[in-house]
Amino acid sequence: MKCKLSFLLNRLNKWIFIPNSRKELFYILKEFLHLTEKDFIIDNEIDISYTKIKELISILKRRNQREPFSYIFQKKEFCSLDFKINHNVLIPRPETEDLVEITIQEIRKWNSNSLIGMDVGTGSGCIAISLIYYCDQIQLIHALDINPKAIELAKENASNILKQKIHRLKFFNIDLINQEYNYKEFFHFIVSNPPYILYEEYKKLKPEIFFEPYTALVVEKPLYFFYKFFKKCYELLKNQGKLFLETSPSLVFLQTKILTKIGFQKIKILKDYNHLERYLIVEKPQVVPTLELSP
Ligand SMILES: C[S@@+](CC[C@H](N)C(=O)[O-])C[C@H]1O[C@@H](n2cnc3c(N)ncnc32)[C@H](O)[C@@H]1O
């Protein structure tokens, strides 16, 4: 069937019942039919089969159930790179793109081209892969996740995006909180976007969030989790190594207390584009060896 795009938009608009439906429909059509904005502006005529229209309607039904766009199309752009996404991983967020930028800015201040880093809770691999892609000062990153299916997808993204740089990234399916990880004082930096939504906050979020993996989002016992998490980071970092963390304004106070108690110093709190406290940068101090006094 041949029709103008405006005709198709008007017809399909009856099948979508979510906020900003017209805009959503526009994005879905653009993605599904591989169109450009210009096609819509000049109201191009397209040739579309009934099978395709049926497929489109089933996509609209999924959106009506509030399944996120990125799960339907299995993709998300992050730091201008194309990541494959599925239900086993969090959909990468713009706040996390800023965590990557902050990390790269800090790394650029270091006079070294053989930095070793770790990404805790790698999910789709978006942080570790972007860091390797954009920052040649990094020699190696260990990317960890408790979820084996996330590791599987992160590996696929790494081989699609990093190509010949892939040897600079290693993946580990490990629970950093409860399992041993024998790389003490090995890392110059650790970067992480860990689960940081409190359960009470989670229940009030928009319906799309419930399609994302619960364990990637919610921290049920924040005191326990972050005490163990930061203690592990302290052990794994070299002296003067840094931890770059994405967090939530509700946790910053608790986290800075724990970090100080463990021994981290130079705590910096940075805000996101909504002026919310979103990132922590902390340093493991230079440990001065104590003198052995002979009796
Ligand atoms: C908020 S998601 C971040 C995913 C990805 N880094 C991003 O920024 O989009 C947190 C990730 O941490 C992982 N995770 C949760 N607890 C963990 C643990 N104890 N050890 C390792 N990974 C963990 C989850 O499986 C999830 O993939």
The ligand as an SDF file (V2000), in Angstrom:
LIG
                    3D

 27 29  0  0  0  0  0  0  0  0999 V2000
   22.8100    0.3340   37.5930 C   0  0  0  0  0  0  0  0  0  0  0  0
   23.3480   -1.0910   36.7030 S   0  0  0  0  0  0  0  0  0  0  0  0
   24.6460   -0.3650   35.7480 C   0  0  0  0  0  0  0  0  0  0  0  0
   24.8460   -1.0040   34.3980 C   0  0  0  0  0  0  0  0  0  0  0  0
   25.8130   -0.2210   33.4840 C   0  0  0  0  0  0  0  0  0  0  0  0
   27.1050   -0.0670   34.0860 N   0  0  0  0  0  0  0  0  0  0  0  0
   25.2330    1.1430   33.1750 C   0  0  0  0  0  0  0  0  0  0  0  0
   25.7380    2.1530   33.7000 O   0  0  0  0  0  0  0  0  0  0  0  0
   24.2750    1.2260   32.4090 O   0  0  0  0  0  0  0  0  0  0  0  0
   24.1860   -1.9880   37.9740 C   0  0  0  0  0  0  0  0  0  0  0  0
   24.8330   -3.2920   37.5340 C   0  0  0  0  0  0  0  0  0  0  0  0
   25.5040   -3.8340   38.6810 O   0  0  0  0  0  0  0  0  0  0  0  0
   25.3510   -5.2430   38.6810 C   0  0  0  0  0  0  0  0  0  0  0  0
   25.5360   -5.7000   40.0860 N   0  0  0  0  0  0  0  0  0  0  0  0
   24.6630   -5.6000   41.1210 C   0  0  0  0  0  0  0  0  0  0  0  0
   25.1960   -6.1210   42.2360 N   0  0  0  0  0  0  0  0  0  0  0  0
   26.4440   -6.5470   41.9120 C   0  0  0  0  0  0  0  0  0  0  0  0
   27.5060   -7.1890   42.6440 C   0  0  0  0  0  0  0  0  0  0  0  0
   27.3610   -7.4980   43.9380 N   0  0  0  0  0  0  0  0  0  0  0  0
   28.6530   -7.5040   42.0020 N   0  0  0  0  0  0  0  0  0  0  0  0
   28.8020   -7.2080   40.6770 C   0  0  0  0  0  0  0  0  0  0  0  0
   27.8380   -6.6020   39.9300 N   0  0  0  0  0  0  0  0  0  0  0  0
   26.6760   -6.2800   40.5350 C   0  0  0  0  0  0  0  0  0  0  0  0
   23.9470   -5.4660   38.1150 C   0  0  0  0  0  0  0  0  0  0  0  0
   23.7960   -6.7770   37.6040 O   0  0  0  0  0  0  0  0  0  0  0  0
   23.8850   -4.3670   37.0500 C   0  0  0  0  0  0  0  0  0  0  0  0
   24.2970   -4.8460   35.7880 O   0  0  0  0  0  0  0  0  0  0  0  0
  1  2  1  0
  2  3  1  0
  2 10  1  0
  3  4  1  0
  4  5  1  0
  5  6  1  0
  5  7  1  0
  7  8  2  0
  7  9  1  0
 10 11  1  0
 11 12  1  0
 11 26  1  0
 12 13  1  0
 13 14  1  0
 13 24  1  0
 14 15  1  0
 14 23  1  0
 15 16  2  0
 16 17  1  0
 17 18  1  0
 17 23  2  0
 18 19  1  0
 18 20  2  0
 20 21  1  0
 21 22  2  0
 22 23  1  0
 24 25  1  0
 24 26  1  0
 26 27  1  0
M  CHG  2   2   1   9  -1
M  END
$$$$
